[in-house]
Amino acid sequence: MKAIMVLFYVMMLTIIASVSMVNGSPGKDDYVNPKEQLGYDILEKLRQKP
């Protein structure tokens, strides 16, 4: 089960990275892409699980 979580985590990171590159510079903190924010929220929930 843990392996699935790790795989999912890595996939999400890859998706977020590609979305950031498509949107332009990752330094734009004033505007957050909703899809990107959703990805970060999911990652946070995964991190909080023991």
Contacts in CASP RR format, 6 or more apart in sequence:
PFRMAT RR
TARGET T0000
AUTHOR 0000-0000-0000
METHOD contacts of the structure
MODEL  1
MKAIMVLFYVMMLTIIASVSMVNGSPGKDDYVNPKEQLGYDILEKLRQKP
5 46 0 8 1.000
5 49 0 8 1.000
8 46 0 8 1.000
9 43 0 8 1.000
9 46 0 8 1.000
12 39 0 8 1.000
12 42 0 8 1.000
12 43 0 8 1.000
12 46 0 8 1.000
13 43 0 8 1.000
15 39 0 8 1.000
16 36 0 8 1.000
16 39 0 8 1.000
16 40 0 8 1.000
16 43 0 8 1.000
19 33 0 8 1.000
19 35 0 8 1.000
19 36 0 8 1.000
20 26 0 8 1.000
20 36 0 8 1.000
23 33 0 8 1.000
23 36 0 8 1.000
END
